Each structure stands twice: as structure tokens, then as C-alpha cells.
Amino acid sequence: MISTAQRRLEIVNLTQDRGQVSINELCAEYGVSAVTIRNDIRELHNRGLIVQSRGGALKNDRLTQELSVREKSGENILVKQRLGKMVAELVSDGDSIILDSGTTTLEVAHCLSNHKNLVVMTNGLNIALELSKTEDIEVLLTGGKLRRKSQSFYGRQAEESLNNLRFNKAIIGVDGFDINGGITTYFEPEACLNRLMCESAAEVIAVTDSSKFTRHSLHLIRPLSKINTVVTDDGINKEHLRTLTQQGIKVLLVKRD
């Protein structure tokens, strides 16, 4: 189970993305009681991060972009760095890859600096800036509508940018991992773009810390049967690990502690 601080951060992000959330859906999302969710909402309301409403919460329109990327970047940072290094080791010189936006995939970008002759397309503004520091990486940006709080692009323009392009690998970060379904996210336009990223690649690599296996977001990106490799940490539940390997998925683990 995730920590209280992590759950509350996610509730803020969900509320910002959806506009409003209900107590019932948050209970289902996190597997906790209505009393716990009410306490979360009350605390976040008092801090000015959301607006408490009857039966749930509304987004606070005054909330700035500093919440998502900046706060997420400090969470599980050592694990994310190890995950980034492991994924980068799966990339070969000369590869063409598509790199999803996110704080874990940003760590992947950090670790690609020693690679040669790469072509990397991304929908992450901060990721493109990081990749631009390396001369041997040709950087392509999807373009589209900028989602400021995650520094990511989405929408029709971003989706159309993938037309007629084929990559060796798609590296996808996730908000949730449904062991019976696949990788998921709670932001629908991002899920649409991620699906196209996966379809455009010969190999799909999902990278996530083990806490995401306890979360189930609404929008499916890719079913389990169509994921080639999962890179996570050794905190993963043994039953989940067994399910992945039984599906023929290559699982690579980094140390959590």
C-alpha cells in the first residue's frame, strides 16, 4: 500500500486532471475507507490544494504547475535513478526509440548520454531539453498541446507526428499497473498517445517502481500480452512477478533499498 503522502499527492493530481473526483471512486482507486478519503480531502482542502465538495472534491484552479513534475521528481528518487540506468542499458547504439514523458523516463534520458547515434522521439518537454545536451542523440519532439504540470505534450498534433514512423523500442512510464489487464494512466489523452507510441515500436518496455502495481487507473495503455519487458524494483509482489513471467514477459529488477 502506498503512503499517505503519496496518496494525497495523487488525489491532487487526479482532481486537477478530471476537474472533480468522488469519495467512492477514490476509495475504489486506493482500496481505503471513506473515512480515510474524507480525511485526505479535508487536509488537502485546508492546504488550499483542492476544494472540498459534497461527496468529493473539485480542482483548485489557482493551483500551479509546480505540483506535478517538481513534487514527483523527489519521490523514490534513488529507485528511479536505478530504473533509468537499467532501461538505458537496454538501448543499443544506433537505436531509434520513443521515450514517454514522466519523472522515471527523465532518469532514462539522463542515462543515455554515453550512447552513440541514437534517434529519440519524446512528448516530454523536459526530456527533450535533457537529451539536447548530447550531440550523438537526434531529438524529435511530438509537439501538440502542452500539459504544463507534467511538462508533456498530447493531442491530435502529437498523435499525428507518429504517422509513418517506426521505432526499435517504446519506453513507457505508467500511473498504474493492473496485473490482470495491463499498464494504465488516469489522463485519457495521454493514454491515447501512449497507445500509438506502443503501436509504432517493435518492442515495448514498461518502466515503473513496484508501488504502481497496487494502483489501477481508468485508461488502459497496453494489455499485458503486448508488453515485452517490464523494468521495476525488487519490492514487487511475488505473485505479480510470477504472473508477468508466466505471460512470457521479461522482468528486470533493481534494488529498492
C-alpha positions in Angstrom: 0.0 0.0 0.0 1.3 3.5 -0.8 2.0 6.1 1.8 -0.5 8.7 2.9 1.7 11.5 1.4 1.9 9.7 -1.9 -1.9 9.0 -2.0 -2.7 12.6 -1.2 -0.4 13.9 -4.0 -2.1 11.6 -6.4 -5.6 12.8 -5.3 -4.5 16.3 -6.0 -3.3 15.3 -9.5 -6.4 13.3 -10.2 -8.6 16.2 -9.2 -6.6 18.6 -11.4 -6.9 16.3 -14.4 -10.6 15.3 -14.0 -11.9 18.5 -12.6 -13.7 16.7 -9.8 -13.5 13.3 -8.0 -15.9 11.5 -5.7 -15.2 9.8 -2.5 -16.5 6.5 -3.9 -14.1 6.5 -6.8 -11.1 7.4 -4.7 -12.0 4.5 -2.3 -12.0 2.1 -5.2 -8.8 3.6 -6.7 -6.8 3.2 -3.5 -8.5 0.5 -1.6 -9.1 2.5 1.6 -12.1 3.5 3.6 -14.4 6.5 3.0 -13.3 7.9 6.4 -9.6 7.8 5.2 -10.5 9.6 1.9 -12.6 12.2 3.7 -9.6 12.9 6.0 -7.4 13.2 2.9 -9.8 15.6 1.2 -10.2 17.7 4.4 -6.4 18.0 4.8 -5.8 18.9 1.1 -8.7 21.4 1.2 -7.1 23.1 4.3 -3.8 23.3 2.5 -5.5 25.0 -0.5 -4.7 22.2 -2.9 -8.2 21.1 -3.7 -11.7 22.3 -3.0 -13.9 20.1 -0.7 -17.3 19.4 -2.1 -20.3 17.3 -1.2 -19.3 13.7 -1.8 -15.9 14.5 -3.1 -13.6 17.3 -4.3 -13.1 19.9 -7.0 -9.9 21.1 -8.5 -8.4 24.4 -7.3 -7.9 26.5 -10.4 -5.3 28.5 -8.7 -3.0 25.5 -8.2 0.1 26.0 -10.3 2.1 23.6 -12.4 4.7 23.3 -9.6 2.7 20.5 -8.1 3.3 17.6 -10.6 6.8 17.4 -12.0 8.6 19.2 -9.2 7.0 17.2 -6.4 7.0 13.9 -8.2 10.7 14.3 -9.1 11.7 13.9 -5.4 9.7 10.7 -4.8 11.6 7.4 -4.7 14.5 9.2 -6.5 17.1 6.6 -5.8 14.9 3.8 -7.2 14.0 6.0 -10.3 17.7 6.6 -10.9 18.4 2.8 -10.8 15.4 2.1 -13.1 16.7 4.8 -15.5 20.1 3.2 -15.6 18.7 -0.3 -16.2 16.4 0.8 -19.0 19.3 2.8 -20.7 21.3 -0.4 -20.7 18.6 -2.0 -22.9 19.1 0.7 -25.6 21.8 -0.1 -28.2 23.8 2.4 -30.1 22.1 3.2 -33.4 18.6 2.6 -32.0 15.6 4.7 -32.7 13.4 4.9 -29.6 10.3 6.7 -28.4 10.5 7.9 -24.8 7.4 8.7 -22.9 7.1 11.7 -20.6 7.5 11.4 -16.8 9.9 11.6 -14.0 11.2 8.0 -14.3 11.7 8.3 -18.0 13.5 11.5 -17.4 16.0 9.4 -15.5 16.3 7.2 -18.6 17.2 10.3 -20.6 19.9 11.2 -18.1 21.5 7.8 -18.6 21.5 7.9 -22.5 24.4 10.5 -22.7 27.0 7.9 -23.5 25.1 6.2 -26.3 26.0 6.8 -29.9 23.9 7.6 -33.0 20.5 7.5 -31.3 17.3 8.9 -32.6 14.9 9.7 -29.7 11.4 11.0 -30.0 9.6 12.2 -26.9 6.4 14.0 -25.8 8.2 15.3 -22.7 9.5 18.9 -22.9 11.9 18.5 -20.0 13.1 15.2 -21.5 13.8 16.8 -24.9 15.8 19.5 -23.2 17.9 16.9 -21.3 18.5 14.9 -24.5 19.6 18.0 -26.4 22.7 18.2 -24.2 24.1 15.1 -26.1 25.5 15.6 -29.6 25.1 12.0 -30.6 21.3 12.0 -30.0 19.0 13.2 -32.6 16.0 14.6 -30.8 12.4 14.6 -32.2 9.6 16.3 -30.3 6.0 15.2 -30.9 4.6 18.7 -30.5 0.9 19.2 -29.6 -0.8 20.8 -26.7 1.4 21.3 -23.6 0.2 19.9 -20.3 2.1 22.3 -18.1 2.1 20.5 -14.8 3.6 17.4 -16.3 5.7 19.2 -19.0 4.2 16.8 -21.6 2.6 17.2 -25.0 -0.6 15.5 -26.1 -3.5 15.8 -28.5 -4.1 15.3 -32.2 -0.9 17.0 -33.4 1.2 14.8 -31.1 -0.6 11.7 -32.3 -0.2 12.6 -36.0 3.5 13.2 -35.5 3.9 9.4 -35.1 2.4 8.7 -38.6 4.8 6.8 -40.8 7.5 6.5 -38.0 8.7 3.2 -36.7 11.0 2.7 -33.7 13.0 -0.1 -32.3 11.7 0.5 -28.8 9.0 2.4 -26.9 9.8 3.2 -23.3 6.6 3.9 -21.4 6.1 5.1 -17.8 2.8 4.4 -16.1 0.5 5.7 -13.4 -0.9 2.2 -12.6 -0.1 -1.4 -13.5 -3.2 -3.8 -13.5 -1.7 -7.2 -13.2 -4.8 -8.7 -14.8 -5.1 -6.1 -17.5 -2.0 -4.0 -18.4 -0.4 -0.6 -18.0 -2.8 2.3 -17.3 -3.0 6.0 -16.7 -5.7 8.4 -15.4 -5.2 11.1 -18.1 -7.2 9.9 -21.2 -5.4 12.0 -23.9 -2.0 10.7 -22.6 -3.3 7.1 -22.8 -4.3 7.7 -26.5 -0.9 8.9 -27.3 0.9 6.2 -25.4 -1.1 3.5 -27.3 0.2 4.9 -30.6 3.7 5.1 -29.2 3.5 1.4 -28.5 2.0 0.5 -31.9 4.8 2.3 -33.6 7.6 0.3 -31.9 8.9 -3.2 -32.4 9.4 -3.6 -28.6 7.5 -2.2 -25.7 9.4 -1.6 -22.4 7.3 -0.5 -19.4 9.3 1.1 -16.5 7.8 1.7 -13.1 8.6 1.4 -9.4 6.8 -1.5 -7.7 4.3 0.7 -5.9 2.4 1.2 -9.2 1.3 -2.5 -9.1 -1.1 -1.6 -6.3 -2.8 1.2 -8.4 -5.4 0.8 -11.1 -6.0 3.9 -13.3 -9.0 4.2 -15.6 -7.5 4.3 -19.0 -5.7 1.3 -20.5 -2.5 1.9 -22.5 -1.4 -1.6 -23.3 -2.6 -5.0 -22.3 -0.2 -7.3 -20.5 0.0 -9.7 -23.5 1.5 -6.9 -25.7 4.3 -5.8 -23.3 7.8 -7.3 -24.0 9.8 -6.1 -21.0 9.0 -4.7 -17.5 11.7 -2.9 -15.5 10.8 -2.4 -11.9 12.2 -2.9 -8.4 12.5 -5.9 -6.1 9.7 -4.6 -4.0 7.2 -6.2 -6.5 4.8 -8.7 -5.0 5.9 -12.3 -5.7 2.5 -13.2 -7.2 2.7 -10.3 -9.5 6.2 -11.3 -10.6 5.1 -14.8 -11.2 2.1 -13.6 -13.4 4.4 -11.5 -15.5 6.9 -14.3 -16.1 4.1 -16.8 -16.9 2.9 -14.3 -19.6 6.3 -14.6 -21.2 7.3 -11.0 -20.2 11.0 -10.3 -19.5 11.2 -8.8 -16.0 14.3 -6.9 -14.8 14.6 -5.8 -11.2 16.7 -3.2 -9.5 17.2 -2.9 -5.7 14.7 -0.8 -3.8 16.9 -0.3 -0.7 
